[in-house]
Amino acid sequence: MKALVYIGPEQLAFQDKPDPSPKEGEVVVRVESVGICGSDMHAFLGHDARRPAPLILGHEVAGSYKDNSGQDIRVTVNPLVSCGTCPACTSGRDNLCPSREIISMPPREGGFAQAVAMPIGNLVALPHHISFDQAALCEPIACGWHAARIARAHDAGLGDAVRALVIGGGAIGLGASLCLKAQGVTDVVMIEPNDQRRRYLIDTCQETVVTEDDLMEDHLFDVVIDGVGFASTRALASAKTRPGGVIVHIGLGSAEGGLDIRRATLQEITFVGTYTYTAQDFRDCAQAMFDGRLGPLDWVETRPLSAGEQAFADIRSGQVAAPKIILKPFASGD
C-alpha cells in the first residue's frame, strides 16, 4: 500500500509500505478520507516524543471494510483502542484506560495510508447520506462532544442561559462550538486570531468569531473551552472565566504556563483537563452528525495523500482557511 510516512522533524515521504496485518477481532479498513490533526503537526515538527520516526501518522479516519459476505461496510473509525476490562473501561471511562493505544502512535501505525487495521468494535457504520469526508470529522468533533458534555455537567454549565467562550478556530474549537450548541448552549463565542480563518468561520460556518482584542475586560463566561493549549490561551481562559466558572482544556499545544492559579483559587474556578472521548461519546457524536445536529460538516479542504507534505507546510504557515484538511489516499495520482 501507499502511505505518507513521518521520517524525521519536518520530513514526510510518500512510500510503499506493507499492507496491515489484522489481529484477531480486527479488520482492514480501506481508508477513503483522513484528516490532519494538530497532534500530527506536533509530531511532524518533532515535538511529540510519543510519535518517533519512522511512523505513519493520522487518526481521523473514514473508509470501508468487507464483512463476511464480501459486502463493503462504510464506517467512521474510533482510533482509541482500550482493553475493555480495567476499572476505567468497565466504568465507562475507557479513554483513561492505562493500556490504551491509538493509531498513529506505536505500536499502531496510523491512517495516512491506503489501509489500517482496527478492532471491529471501534467502527461505526455510516448512513448513506454521510460522505467519507464528513465522517472523518467525527474524531476531532468527538473531542468537543466530550468537552461539552463535561462542561454541561458542571454547575456553571447547567441551565439555558450559559455563556460559553471557545478559544481556537481549528477543527477542535469549531467542533466544541458545534457540540455546545447541539447540547443546548446557544450563546457561544469563538476566538480566532487568523484573519483568513476567522472570515471563513463567520461566512461559511455562521459562527460568532472575534479576536481577543474585541472582548472587553469585564466580558466573562460561564464556560471556557481551550482548544489550543498554549500558555497564552490558558492565560486568556483564566482571565475570561467568571467566578465559579469552568475551564475545559482540550488543547495540547504546550505543557506549561499560563494558568492563573491565584485567580482560580480566589474565584473558585474549576480547571478540567479532557482527553479525547469515551467510546460512548464517539458513538453519540456520530449519531448527532447523522441526525444533522452538527450542521452540514462542509468546512473541509481535500487534497491527495501524495500531496500531504505540502498540506502540512501550508497549515504551518497559516495559509489554510478551512478548519480541516482531508487527505485522500485513493485520489488521482496516489
Backbone torsions as a table, in degrees:
resi	resn	phi	psi	omega
1	MET	NA	160.2	173.5
2	LYS	-90.1	144.4	179.7
3	ALA	-150.3	152.0	172.9
4	LEU	-96.2	114.1	-169.7
5	VAL	-111.7	129.7	171.9
6	TYR	-76.1	117.5	-175.5
7	ILE	-113.4	-2.2	178.6
8	GLY	162.2	167.7	-178.3
9	PRO	-50.3	123.4	179.6
10	GLU	61.3	29.8	179.3
11	GLN	-134.4	124.1	174.0
12	LEU	-127.0	146.2	180.0
13	ALA	-134.1	135.0	176.2
14	PHE	-88.6	110.1	-167.6
15	GLN	-131.8	164.0	166.7
16	ASP	-83.4	131.2	177.9
17	LYS	-132.4	155.9	178.1
18	PRO	-61.6	145.8	174.4
19	ASP	-62.5	147.8	179.9
20	PRO	-65.4	147.6	178.0
21	SER	-109.6	105.2	-176.9
22	PRO	-70.5	142.0	173.8
23	LYS	-85.0	176.9	177.3
24	GLU	-58.5	133.7	-178.7
25	GLY	84.7	1.5	-179.1
26	GLU	-110.9	159.9	173.1
27	VAL	-130.9	163.2	175.7
28	VAL	-95.9	121.4	178.7
29	VAL	-96.0	124.8	171.6
30	ARG	-76.5	118.0	-174.1
31	VAL	-82.4	120.6	178.0
32	GLU	-101.9	-32.8	-179.6
33	SER	-145.8	137.2	178.6
34	VAL	-146.4	127.3	-176.1
35	GLY	-87.7	153.8	173.6
36	ILE	-91.8	121.0	-178.6
37	CYS	-100.1	160.6	174.4
38	GLY	-59.2	-34.1	178.5
39	SER	-67.2	-31.0	173.7
40	ASP	-64.8	-39.1	178.3
41	MET	-65.9	-41.2	177.7
42	HIS	-59.1	-43.6	178.7
43	ALA	-64.6	-44.5	-179.9
44	PHE	-56.4	-36.7	-179.4
45	LEU	-82.4	-2.8	-180.0
46	GLY	82.3	20.6	-175.2
47	HIS	-99.7	5.1	-176.4
48	ASP	-126.2	100.8	-178.9
49	ALA	-66.1	-17.1	179.0
50	ARG	-75.0	-12.7	-177.0
51	ARG	-124.2	76.4	-178.6
52	PRO	-79.6	147.7	175.1
53	ALA	-76.7	153.0	-7.6
54	PRO	-80.7	145.5	-175.5
55	LEU	-161.2	141.5	171.1
56	ILE	-85.8	116.0	179.5
57	LEU	-84.9	-172.8	174.9
58	GLY	95.5	123.8	178.9
59	HIS	-139.6	5.7	178.7
60	GLU	-100.7	84.2	-161.8
61	VAL	-117.8	139.8	166.4
62	ALA	-137.1	147.0	-178.5
63	GLY	-177.6	-145.1	-178.5
64	SER	-149.9	157.9	172.8
65	TYR	-137.9	162.8	179.4
66	LYS	-96.7	128.2	176.8
67	ASP	-80.7	-174.1	-175.0
68	ASN	-63.0	-23.1	179.1
69	SER	-90.6	-1.2	-179.0
70	GLY	87.9	5.0	179.2
71	GLN	-79.5	140.2	176.7
72	ASP	-78.1	123.9	177.8
73	ILE	-108.2	117.7	-179.2
74	ARG	-81.4	132.9	-172.8
75	VAL	-143.5	156.8	160.3
76	THR	-105.5	150.8	-168.3
77	VAL	-112.1	123.5	166.3
78	ASN	-82.3	110.6	-172.2
79	PRO	-80.0	-5.3	-174.6
80	LEU	-93.6	115.3	-177.0
81	VAL	-104.7	120.4	-178.9
82	SER	-116.7	168.8	-173.0
83	CYS	-77.2	-30.8	178.9
84	GLY	85.7	-6.1	-174.0
85	THR	-124.4	-14.9	-177.4
86	CYS	-75.5	168.3	179.3
87	PRO	-56.9	-37.3	178.5
88	ALA	-63.5	-44.8	-178.6
89	CYS	-66.8	-45.0	-176.1
90	THR	-73.0	-15.1	176.9
91	SER	-97.3	6.7	178.8
92	GLY	84.1	12.3	178.1
93	ARG	-115.3	50.5	-174.7
94	ASP	-63.2	-19.0	175.6
95	ASN	-66.3	-15.7	178.6
96	LEU	-103.9	12.8	177.6
97	CYS	-54.8	126.7	-177.6
98	PRO	-65.9	-19.5	178.7
99	SER	-108.8	20.9	-179.0
100	ARG	-60.1	150.4	173.7
101	GLU	-132.0	152.2	176.0
102	ILE	-136.1	137.7	176.7
103	ILE	-61.1	147.3	-173.8
104	SER	88.2	7.0	176.7
105	MET	-140.0	130.1	-178.5
106	PRO	-50.9	139.9	10.5
107	PRO	-90.8	8.6	-175.5
108	ARG	-104.5	122.5	174.2
109	GLU	-70.0	158.3	-173.4
110	GLY	-96.0	-165.7	-170.9
111	GLY	-99.9	4.6	173.0
112	PHE	-76.7	62.9	-173.7
113	ALA	-160.0	171.7	179.5
114	GLN	-80.3	-11.3	179.8
115	ALA	-157.5	153.5	177.0
116	VAL	-148.9	144.4	178.1
117	ALA	-91.6	133.2	-178.5
118	MET	-142.4	145.9	170.8
119	PRO	-60.3	141.2	-177.2
120	ILE	-59.8	-31.1	-179.7
121	GLY	-71.3	-10.4	178.6
122	ASN	-91.9	5.1	-175.7
123	LEU	-108.4	136.2	177.0
124	VAL	-116.5	120.6	-177.9
125	ALA	-67.1	144.9	-176.3
126	LEU	-100.9	139.8	168.4
127	PRO	-71.9	162.6	-173.2
128	HIS	-64.9	-26.8	-174.7
129	HIS	-82.5	-2.5	178.1
130	ILE	-100.9	124.2	179.4
131	SER	-80.9	166.2	176.7
132	PHE	-63.7	-37.9	179.8
133	ASP	-64.2	-42.3	175.8
134	GLN	-63.8	-43.3	-176.3
135	ALA	-64.8	-30.6	178.8
136	ALA	-67.0	-16.9	178.3
137	LEU	-79.7	-9.7	-176.9
138	CYS	-60.6	-40.3	-177.2
139	GLU	-63.3	-54.6	-180.0
140	PRO	-65.2	-36.3	-179.7
141	ILE	-67.5	-33.8	179.6
142	ALA	-60.9	-29.6	174.3
143	CYS	-61.4	-41.3	177.2
144	GLY	-70.3	-34.0	178.0
145	TRP	-62.3	-45.3	178.7
146	HIS	-61.4	-46.1	-179.4
147	ALA	-64.6	-42.7	179.9
148	ALA	-65.1	-39.2	178.0
149	ARG	-61.5	-43.0	178.7
150	ILE	-65.5	-41.8	178.7
151	ALA	-62.1	-41.9	-178.3
152	ARG	-69.3	-23.3	178.7
153	ALA	-80.9	-16.8	179.0
154	HIS	-78.5	151.3	179.5
155	ASP	-52.9	-38.2	-177.3
156	ALA	-71.2	-20.2	-177.1
157	GLY	-99.1	3.4	-179.1
158	LEU	-81.1	156.7	172.4
159	GLY	91.0	-174.6	-173.6
160	ASP	-102.2	-6.3	-174.3
161	ALA	-111.4	27.6	-177.4
162	VAL	-72.1	134.4	174.7
163	ARG	-107.8	126.9	-174.8
164	ALA	-124.5	142.8	174.4
165	LEU	-118.5	131.3	176.2
166	VAL	-115.7	123.7	-179.0
167	ILE	-97.7	118.0	179.1
168	GLY	109.9	128.3	-176.8
169	GLY	-106.9	20.3	172.6
170	GLY	-79.2	-167.7	-177.3
171	ALA	-63.0	-35.7	179.7
172	ILE	-65.8	-48.0	179.9
173	GLY	-65.1	-46.4	178.9
174	LEU	-62.5	-42.8	177.3
175	GLY	-60.2	-39.8	178.4
176	ALA	-63.3	-42.1	178.2
177	SER	-62.3	-46.5	179.5
178	LEU	-61.5	-39.3	-178.4
179	CYS	-72.1	-38.6	174.5
180	LEU	-57.2	-45.4	-179.5
181	LYS	-65.6	-41.4	179.5
182	ALA	-64.9	-24.9	179.2
183	GLN	-98.8	15.0	168.5
184	GLY	103.5	3.3	177.7
185	VAL	-93.8	116.6	-175.4
186	THR	-96.5	-22.0	-176.9
187	ASP	-101.4	91.3	-177.2
188	VAL	-126.5	127.6	176.0
189	VAL	-117.4	137.6	176.2
190	MET	-110.0	149.9	172.7
191	ILE	-114.7	125.9	177.1
192	GLU	-143.4	117.1	-175.0
193	PRO	-77.9	-23.5	-176.8
194	ASN	-76.4	120.9	-175.2
195	ASP	-59.4	-43.5	-177.8
196	GLN	-65.2	-45.4	179.2
197	ARG	-65.8	-42.0	-179.2
198	ARG	-61.3	-43.2	179.2
199	ARG	-64.7	-37.9	178.2
200	TYR	-62.9	-44.4	-179.0
201	LEU	-64.4	-36.8	179.3
202	ILE	-71.9	-48.9	-172.6
203	ASP	-78.1	-41.5	-174.3
204	THR	-92.0	-38.1	-174.3
205	CYS	-102.6	-4.4	179.3
206	GLN	55.2	37.7	177.0
207	GLU	-91.5	155.3	171.1
208	THR	-89.5	109.9	-171.4
209	VAL	-130.4	132.2	-178.7
210	VAL	-133.5	176.6	169.5
211	THR	-99.8	166.8	177.9
212	GLU	-58.9	-35.3	-178.0
213	ASP	-68.8	-19.1	-179.8
214	ASP	-75.9	-17.2	-177.2
215	LEU	-87.0	131.1	175.8
216	MET	-72.0	157.1	-177.3
217	GLU	-58.7	-34.4	-177.3
218	ASP	-96.8	14.7	179.4
219	HIS	-85.5	96.1	-173.7
220	LEU	-113.8	158.4	-172.8
221	PHE	-129.2	149.9	176.1
222	ASP	-68.5	-42.4	-176.5
223	VAL	-126.9	131.0	172.9
224	VAL	-124.9	124.0	176.4
225	ILE	-108.5	121.0	177.5
226	ASP	-96.5	104.8	178.9
227	GLY	-92.8	10.8	-176.5
228	VAL	-114.0	-61.3	174.0
229	GLY	88.2	34.8	171.3
230	PHE	-103.7	166.2	179.1
231	ALA	-56.5	-40.4	-178.3
232	SER	-66.5	-36.5	-179.8
233	THR	-76.7	-32.5	174.0
234	ARG	-66.5	-37.0	176.2
235	ALA	-64.0	-41.1	178.0
236	LEU	-64.6	-43.9	178.0
237	ALA	-59.9	-42.2	179.4
238	SER	-60.7	-38.1	-176.2
239	ALA	-78.9	-24.6	-171.0
240	LYS	-106.0	6.1	177.0
241	THR	-94.8	130.8	-178.2
242	ARG	-70.2	159.4	172.9
243	PRO	-53.8	131.2	-177.7
244	GLY	82.2	0.8	-178.3
245	GLY	-81.8	-174.5	-176.4
246	VAL	-134.8	134.2	171.4
247	ILE	-101.9	123.5	176.8
248	VAL	-110.0	118.2	-168.4
249	HIS	-107.5	113.1	177.9
250	ILE	-102.6	-41.6	-168.4
251	GLY	-63.2	147.5	178.7
252	LEU	-122.2	39.1	-176.6
253	GLY	-65.1	-43.9	178.1
254	SER	-150.8	163.2	-170.0
255	ALA	-90.0	-23.1	-168.0
256	GLU	-134.3	158.0	167.2
257	GLY	91.1	160.2	169.7
258	GLY	97.3	-40.9	-175.2
259	LEU	-68.6	127.8	-179.1
260	ASP	-88.5	90.5	-176.4
261	ILE	-65.9	-36.8	-179.7
262	ARG	-62.5	-47.6	179.9
263	ARG	-66.1	-40.0	178.3
264	ALA	-58.5	-38.6	179.8
265	THR	-71.3	-49.7	-176.0
266	LEU	-68.5	-28.1	-177.1
267	GLN	-108.2	9.2	179.0
268	GLU	49.5	51.2	176.9
269	ILE	-91.5	130.2	-179.4
270	THR	-90.7	134.6	173.9
271	PHE	-113.2	123.1	-179.0
272	VAL	-123.3	121.2	171.1
273	GLY	-82.9	140.7	177.7
274	THR	-127.0	138.6	178.8
275	TYR	-120.2	118.0	177.6
276	THR	46.9	-111.8	-169.2
277	TYR	-171.0	157.9	170.6
278	THR	-82.7	166.5	176.7
279	ALA	-59.5	-36.5	178.6
280	GLN	-68.4	-39.8	175.4
281	ASP	-57.4	-44.3	-177.8
282	PHE	-61.7	-45.6	179.6
283	ARG	-65.8	-40.3	179.5
284	ASP	-65.1	-40.6	178.2
285	CYS	-64.0	-44.6	178.7
286	ALA	-58.8	-43.4	-179.8
287	GLN	-65.3	-38.2	176.5
288	ALA	-62.6	-38.1	175.3
289	MET	-62.5	-47.9	-177.1
290	PHE	-62.0	-34.2	-178.1
291	ASP	-81.8	-4.0	179.6
292	GLY	82.2	11.6	-176.7
293	ARG	-77.6	-11.0	-179.0
294	LEU	-111.4	18.7	175.5
295	GLY	84.9	-172.3	-174.3
296	PRO	-74.9	-12.2	177.4
297	LEU	54.9	45.9	-175.8
298	ASP	-111.1	20.2	-173.1
299	TRP	-99.7	48.3	-179.4
300	VAL	-124.7	158.8	168.8
301	GLU	-120.9	132.8	-178.2
302	THR	-106.8	143.6	176.5
303	ARG	-143.6	155.5	175.7
304	PRO	-64.0	148.0	176.4
305	LEU	-57.5	-35.1	-179.7
306	SER	-63.6	-20.8	178.6
307	ALA	-97.7	17.8	-175.7
308	GLY	-62.2	-36.6	-178.4
309	GLU	-62.5	-40.4	178.1
310	GLN	-68.2	-34.5	177.4
311	ALA	-61.7	-43.1	177.0
312	PHE	-61.1	-43.0	-179.6
313	ALA	-63.2	-40.0	-179.2
314	ASP	-68.4	-39.3	176.9
315	ILE	-62.8	-44.4	-177.9
316	ARG	-62.9	-34.2	-177.8
317	SER	-87.0	2.0	177.4
318	GLY	74.6	25.4	-175.7
319	GLN	-95.7	4.0	-176.3
320	VAL	-106.5	119.8	-179.3
321	ALA	-79.7	-41.3	-177.4
322	ALA	-65.0	142.6	179.4
323	PRO	-65.4	-18.3	-175.9
324	LYS	-142.9	131.9	167.3
325	ILE	-98.8	128.3	176.0
326	ILE	-106.6	127.3	175.7
327	LEU	-95.1	143.0	-174.6
328	LYS	-117.5	104.6	-175.5
329	PRO	-65.2	-22.5	-178.5
330	PHE	-113.4	23.9	174.9
331	ALA	-67.6	160.1	-179.1
332	SER	-54.7	128.5	179.2
333	GLY	97.7	-14.0	179.4
334	ASP	-90.0	NA	NA
